[in-house]
């Protein structure tokens, strides 16, 4: 017979998905790239700042594209 009052262990937490990991990486890249770009330009090294600015811009564009694509999938019910 099942004991309905028995305390059991909680179910294991789900693993972190690819979408979550990529979101964290893109946000980190955006912030780090923007900070390094701003810092290097304020020090007077604009040639070293350009690659970090381009990297921050690429991360920002990727985040926007993912958000628009994810919104379209949610609106259409996840169908492709």
Secondary structure, 3 states (H helix, E strand, C coil): CCCCCCCCCCCCCCCCCHHHHHHHHHHHHHHHHHHHHHHHHHHCCHHHHHHHHHHHHHHHHHHHHHHHHHHHHHHCCCCC
